[in-house]
Amino acid sequence: MHISNQQVQLGLKANWKQFLLLVVVNAFVGAMVGLERSIFPEFAEKIFGITAATAVLSFIVAFGISKAITNYFTGKLVSHFSRKKVLVMGWLIAFPIPFILILAENWVWVVVANVFLGVSQGITWSSAVIMKIDLVGERQRGLAMGFNEFAGYFSVGLMAWLTAWIASQYGVKPYSFYLGIAIVIIGLLLSTIWVKDTSAFVRIEAKQSQQEKHKNIFWATTLTDKNLSSITQAGFVNNFNDGMMWGLFPMFLAKLFFETSQIGFLVALYPAVWGIAQLFTGRLADLYSKKKMLFWGMLVQGIAIVFLPYLRSFEGIMFLAILLGLGTAWVYPTFLAAIATLTHPTQRAESLGAFRFWRDMGYAVGALTSGIVADVLGLHWAIVFVGIVTIVSAIIVQVRMNTQKQVIL
């Protein structure tokens, strides 16, 4: 179903029903990632006998690369085709994933499932982000991204806890993955029947925009524009450390002899805090300096990660997980709001696609790099290394972003 130009009125209040529906859709998108978040290291060891960090983290590498590439092409697709059609396509690609995991006979099946997951996530999450930005207009983008990322990452945390509990009660396979079948069906039905296309909102906003166009929006977002590329490198490093947390954090906790339910709680706590806090930090991204929010958010993340391997108590690790979640929440909606504001409406989808390409490539590079460091030097130094990289990213934001730009002030 399409919305005509005559029906277009930008703003959250005018479009709250469609906006809320897209928030719910993104919660189901996030749930697909949460399905794997806490149980895969145990899944690899108990079902397939795989213990090497690099081998275990191969599923995150497959997910990160496929999602990153898909993010970029989704930005191009939604610029030329119906946003709704692209969203529905993403859910159709997700349909085989739970069945592959249930039927998996070796680790290759798991890697293949995560290629499907990466492609699906790249399409569905990117489409949901772009459609929300289309609806709300310039003044409420941070708030919109806060709601979007809250729904997605709170759902990641909730599903991570739920699958860990199911695994502790009934075993890792197959019951944990039955949830995935329900998630895909509901997400597909919501997107097909009730979501409306938002292309008309872009056409209206493009007529009002005073933002200059870039000759090559991919390279401007990647490297040549100081503001866009500073945001992009921070996004890359944010997911670089999240790739490590996804793969190595459960291993680190297991080596401290925490029970499966405790591991599930701590692993779920970080994305849950990240998700909930974005309800507040998203609005702050509309009101305060985006540059300062990015700097402090990345710095807090880096400090939390550096200190993580030095703690042994459940309470201490819980505190750092909360701190890491808050730091991530401080930057995540700010990334998308700043990118969207700094680009022309007609180039917005491609710029967001380029940003999300590099941001989610961080999953793969972070998982692979931290896995190699863990295998060579141990988990302790792998975690510290990733924390230092995150602190350096904060410094790059502080030094390179242009403080003369009104959007950054």
N, C-alpha and C positions, 0 to 999 in steps of 0.2 A: 504494500500500500504506500502511495506517495503523497507528499504534502505539496500543494501548489504554492506559487509565489504569493498569491493573495491571502493565504492562510498563515504566512510566516510572521511571527513576532518573537524577536530574540529575547532571551531572558529565562531564568530558572522558574520564576513564578508562572509565566505564560505557558511553560512546557513541562510542568512538574510531573504530569502523568507519564509521559514518554520517558522523561529523565529517570523517574523512579523505576520504571520497567527495565531500562538499560542498566541501572544499578543492580537490580536483581539478576539480570542476565550475567553481569560480570561476576557476581557471587558464585554462580555455577561454573563460570570459566575458571575462577580461582580454585574451586573445589577439585577440579581435575588435576591440578598440580599438587594440592594437599594430599591427594590420594596416595602419592609416593613419598611425601616429604620425610616422614619419620621412620618408615619401615624398610627402605630399600637396602641399607647396609646389612640388616639382619636377613632380608630376603635373599641377597646375594650369597651370604655365608651359609645359611641353613638349607636353602633349596639347591644352590648350585656349587657350593664349596669354594666360593671366591672370597679371598681375604685381602689381597693387595689393594692398597688405596687407589692406585692409578686405574686398575681394572674395574673396581667398584664404581669409581667416578666416571667411567666411560659413558654411562647412561646420561649423566648430566652434560657431558661434552656433546653427545648426539642431540640432546634436547636444545642446548644453547645455540649450536650452529644452525640447526634447522629453523628454530624460532627467529634467530637474528636475520637470516636470509629472507624468511617469509615476511617479517616486519617491513623490510624495505619494499618488497614487491606489493605488499598490501597497501602501502602508501600510494603506489602508482595505480593499483587496481581501483581503489575507491575514488581516485581522481577521474576515472574514465567510466566506471560502472556504478550501478546502484549500490549504496553502502549496505543496504539490507541484504541484497543478494550475496555480497561478499561475507557478511556475518553468518548467514545460513550455510554457506559453503564450508566455513570453518567448523561448524558443528557436525556436518556430514563427515568430514575428515576425522573427527574425534570418535566417531561411532565404533570403529574396530578396536580401539585401545584397550578397554577392559577385557574384551574377549581374548586378545593376544596375551595379556598378562595372566589370565586364568589358565590358558592352554599352553603357556610357555614351557618348552622342553629343554631349553638351554639359554644362556645369557644373551645370545644373539637376538632371540625373540624380544627380550627386554629392551635392547638397544633399538630395534626396529620400532617397537611400541613408542619409544621416546622420540623417534624421528616424527612419527605421526602426531605425538603430543606437541612437539615444538612447532610443527606447521599449523596445527589447529589453534594453538595458543597465539601464534603470531597473527593469525587472521581474526580470531574472535576478540581477543583483548584489544588489538589495534583498532578494529572496527568500532568497538564499544567506546573507546577513548575518543576517537574522532567524532562520532555521532554526538556524544555529550558536549564536546567543545563547540560543535555546530549549533547546538540548541541554546546555549547559555549566553553567548556573546562575550565581549572582551572583559567586562568588569567582574565577572564571576567565574573565571576559568579556574583559579586556584581552588575555590570552593567545590566546583564540579569535579576536579581531579581528586580532591580529598575524599569526596563521596565514592568516586569510582575505585580508587585504590584501597579505601577502607573496605568496601564490599569484597574486592578481590582477595586482599591479603588476610583479612579477618577470616574469610572462608578457607584460605590456605591453612591457617593455624588451627581452625576448628576441625577441618578434615584430617589434618596431621594427628591431632589428639585422638580423634575418633578411630582412625585406622590403627593407631598404636594400641588403643584399648581392645579393639577387636582381635588384633594379632596376639595380645597377651592372654585373651580368653579362649580363642578358637584356632590360633595358629595364623601364620602370615598369609597362607594361600589355602583356598580361594576366596574366603569370605570378605576379606578386606577390599577386594576388587569388585564385588557385586554392587557396591555403592556407585561405582563408575557408570554402570549401565543406566541406573536411574538418573544420574546427573546429566548424561548425554541426552536422554529422551526428553527430560524437562526443558533443558536449555534449547534444544532444537524446536520444540513446540512453541515456547515463548517467542523465539526469534522469528519463526515462520508465520505465526498467526497474529501476534499483537504488535510487534515492533514495526514502526513506520520509517520510511527512508527520510534522510535529512538533507539531501543534496540542495534543495531549494533554499535552505538557510545560508549556505555558502554563497550562492549567487547573490542574495540580498546583501550580505556582509561585504562581499567583494566590491560592490558599488560604493560603499561607504568608507572603505579602508584607505588610509594615507600611507600605509607601509610600502616601502619600495620592494620591488622584486629582485631576487638574486639571479644572475645569469646561469649559475649552476648550483642549485639548492643543495644537492648531495655534498659537494665539496665545501660549500659555505658552512653547512652544519657540521661537517667532519673536521675542517682544518682552517679555512681561510677567514671566516668571520670570528673574531676573537670571543665575542659573547656566546654565539651558538656553539662553537667548538669547545669552549671551556665547560659549558653545560654538558656537552656530549662526553668529554673525557671523565667528568665526575659520574655520569650515568654508567659508563663502562666500568669504572672502579667500584661503584656501588654494587653492581651485579657480580663483579670479580670477587668481592668478599662474600656475597650471598652464595655464590657457587661453592666456595670453600665451606661456608656454614652448612649448606645443604648436605654436602658429602662427608665432611670431616667432623663436624660437631657431634653427630650421633656416635661416631667412632670414639671420639675423645671421651664422651660421657660413658660409653660402654667400658672403656679401659679404667674408669674410676669405679667400676662395679655398681653403677646405679641400676635399679630394676627397670624393666621395659616400660612400665607405666610412668616412672620418673623421667626417663629419657623422653618419652612422648610428650610429657608436660613441658619440659624445658625446651625441646625443639619447637613445640607449638607456641610457646610464650612469645618468642621473638617476633614471628610474623603477626601474631594476634595483637601485640602492643603496637607494632608498625601499622597495622590496619586500623585499629581504633583511634590512635592518635591523629591520623590523617583527617578525621572529621574536624579537628581543630587547626592543624597545621595547614591544611588546604586553604582555609579562609585567611590565615595569616599571610599566605603567599600573595593574596590580593591586596593586602594592607601594608606590608612591610618590605624591606629591602630583600629582593630575591638573591642578590649576591651574598649578603650576610647569612641568610638562611642556608644557602648551599655550603658556605665555608664552615659554619658552626656544626651543621648536620654531619658533614664528612669528617670533621675533626673528632666529634663525639664518637662516631662509629669506630674510627681508627684507634682511639684510646681504649674503648671497651674491648676490642679484639686483641690488642697488644697485652692487656692484663689477663685475658681469659685463661691461658694455660697455666697461670701462676696460682689459680684458685682451685680448691679441692672440695669445698663444702657445697651442698645443694643450695643454701641460701645465698652464698657469694656468687655462684654461677647464675642464679636466678636474677640477682641484681644487675649483673652485666648484660644478661639477655634483655632485660627491660631497657637498659641504657642504650643498647644497640638498636632495639626496636624504635625508641624515641628518636635517635639520630637519623635513622632511615626514614622515619615518618616526616622529619623536618625537611628532607630534600626531595622525597619522591613526587609529591604533587607539584612542587616548585619546578622541577625539571620540565614537566609537560606544559605547565602554565607559561613559563618563560619562553620555551621554544615556540609555542603557539602565538604568543604576543609579538615575538620578534620576526615573524614571517608573514608574508602577504596571505590572505585567506585562500587564494587559489593555489598557493604553494605549501599550505599548512600540512596537508596530508603527507606530501612527499618529505617535508622537513621532519615531521614526526616519525615517518618511516625510517629515514636515515638515522635519526637519533636512536630510535628503538633497535635498529640494526646493530649499532655499536654498543648500546647499553646491554642488550641480551647476548652479544658476542662475549661480553664479560663473564657470563655463566660458564661458557666453554673454556675460555682461557683461564679463569680463576680455578675451576675444578681441575683442569689438566695440570696447571702449574703447581697448585697446592698439593695435588696428589703426588707429583714427582718429588717435590721438596719433602713431603711426608715420608715417602719410601726411602729417600736418600738420607735425610737428616732427622726424621721423626716428626710426629704430630705437633710437638711443642713449637719447633722452629717454623713449621709450615704456617701455623696460626699467627705467630709473631710477624713473619714476613708479610702476610696479607694485611695485618694491621698497619705496618709501616707504609706500605703502598697507599693505603687509604688516607693516612695523614699527609703524605706527599700530594695527593689529589686535592686535598683541602687547600694546601699552600698554592697550588696552581690556580685554583679559583680566585684566591685572594689577590694574586699578583697579576693575572692576565685579564680578568673581566674588566670591562670599561665602565668606570664609575660615573662617566658623564652621561650615559644613556638613562633616560628617565625611567625606563622599565626596570633598571637594576637598582636605582636609588631607593 
